[in-house]
Amino acid sequence: MRIGELASRTGVSVRSMRYYEDQGLLASTRSAGGQRQYTQEAVERVRFLQRLYAAGLSSRTIAELLPCVDAPSENNSDAALERMAQELDRLTEHIADLVRTRDAVKALMDTAREYRESLRAAARD
């Protein structure tokens, strides 16, 4: 199938398909006219890539994990597990940062509400 059909079937832009290929995440062959040609398996590959992106992984991290998918072995699995552990640590820290930010915003909102209420109370008096 051509790139436009793959994009249509996966809901991913043609530009993203080209990016995936540039990053080594997706492979195609070329027709005699130079057009990209993809196999049926590319549909699931793109969907898999989208799930990894949705999980917050970068292209570089995904590229590091793909050998475990493409050529499963004990060494590839060990490397993938180590990389995923690093990602888990990164995500855990990011979540902690978000919780701290949320709590700070909530505290500011509470302070603003108290101040607004004190102004209203003073106006009533």
C-alpha positions as CSV (number, residue, x, y, z in Angstrom):
1,M,0.0,0.0,0.0
2,R,1.1,3.6,-0.6
3,I,1.8,6.1,2.1
4,G,-1.6,7.9,1.8
5,E,-3.5,4.7,2.3
6,L,-1.4,3.7,5.3
7,A,-2.0,7.2,6.8
8,S,-5.7,6.9,6.1
9,R,-5.9,3.4,7.7
10,T,-4.1,4.4,10.8
11,G,-5.3,8.0,11.3
12,V,-1.7,9.3,11.2
13,S,-0.5,12.0,8.9
14,V,1.7,11.3,5.9
15,R,4.2,13.7,7.4
16,S,4.3,11.5,10.5
17,M,4.9,8.4,8.4
18,R,7.8,10.1,6.7
19,Y,9.2,11.1,10.1
20,Y,8.8,7.5,11.4
21,E,10.8,6.3,8.4
22,D,13.5,8.9,8.9
23,Q,13.8,7.8,12.5
24,G,14.2,4.2,11.5
25,L,10.9,3.2,13.2
26,L,9.0,2.2,10.0
27,A,10.4,0.6,6.8
28,S,9.1,0.8,3.3
29,T,10.2,-0.3,-0.1
30,R,10.2,1.9,-3.2
31,S,8.3,1.3,-6.4
32,A,10.0,1.8,-9.7
33,G,8.6,5.3,-9.7
34,G,10.1,6.0,-6.3
35,Q,6.9,5.9,-4.3
36,R,6.9,4.3,-0.8
37,Q,5.2,1.0,-0.5
38,Y,4.2,-0.6,2.8
39,T,3.1,-4.1,3.8
40,Q,-0.1,-4.9,5.7
41,E,2.1,-5.3,8.8
42,A,2.9,-1.6,8.7
43,V,-0.7,-0.8,9.8
44,E,-0.1,-2.6,13.2
45,R,3.4,-1.1,13.4
46,V,2.1,2.4,13.1
47,R,-0.6,1.7,15.7
48,F,2.0,0.3,18.0
49,L,4.2,3.4,17.5
50,Q,1.3,5.6,18.3
51,R,0.6,3.7,21.6
52,L,4.3,4.2,22.6
53,Y,4.1,7.9,21.7
54,A,0.8,8.2,23.7
55,A,2.7,6.7,26.7
56,G,5.1,9.6,26.5
57,L,8.1,7.9,24.9
58,S,10.3,9.8,22.6
59,S,11.4,8.6,19.1
60,R,14.9,7.9,20.4
61,T,13.5,5.7,23.3
62,I,11.2,3.9,20.9
63,A,14.1,3.2,18.6
64,E,16.0,1.7,21.5
65,L,13.0,-0.6,22.4
66,L,12.2,-1.8,18.9
67,P,15.0,-4.4,18.7
68,C,13.2,-6.3,21.4
69,V,10.1,-6.3,19.2
70,D,11.8,-6.9,15.9
71,A,14.4,-9.4,17.0
72,P,13.4,-10.8,20.4
73,S,16.4,-12.2,22.3
74,E,17.5,-12.3,25.9
75,N,20.0,-9.5,25.3
76,N,17.4,-7.3,23.5
77,S,14.9,-8.0,26.3
78,D,17.3,-7.1,29.0
79,A,18.2,-3.9,27.2
80,A,14.5,-3.0,26.7
81,L,13.7,-3.8,30.3
82,E,16.5,-1.5,31.5
83,R,15.4,1.3,29.2
84,M,11.7,0.9,30.3
85,A,12.8,1.1,33.9
86,Q,14.6,4.4,33.1
87,E,11.4,5.7,31.5
88,L,9.3,4.6,34.4
89,D,11.6,6.5,36.8
90,R,11.4,9.6,34.5
91,L,7.6,9.3,34.4
92,T,7.3,8.9,38.1
93,E,9.4,12.0,38.7
94,H,7.3,13.9,36.1
95,I,4.1,12.8,37.9
96,A,5.5,14.0,41.2
97,D,6.4,17.4,39.6
98,L,2.8,17.6,38.3
99,V,1.3,16.8,41.7
100,R,3.5,19.5,43.3
101,T,2.4,22.0,40.6
102,R,-1.3,21.0,41.1
103,D,-1.0,21.5,44.9
104,A,0.7,24.9,44.4
105,V,-2.1,26.1,42.1
106,K,-4.7,24.8,44.5
107,A,-3.1,26.6,47.4
108,L,-3.1,29.8,45.3
109,M,-6.7,29.4,44.4
110,D,-7.6,28.9,48.1
111,T,-5.7,32.0,49.0
112,A,-7.4,34.0,46.2
113,R,-10.8,32.7,47.4
114,E,-10.1,33.7,51.0
115,Y,-9.0,37.1,49.9
116,R,-12.0,37.6,47.7
117,E,-14.3,36.5,50.6
118,S,-12.5,39.0,53.0
119,L,-13.1,41.8,50.5
120,R,-16.8,40.9,50.2
121,A,-17.1,40.7,54.0
122,A,-15.5,44.1,54.4
123,A,-17.9,45.5,51.7
124,R,-20.9,44.2,53.6
125,D,-19.8,45.8,56.9
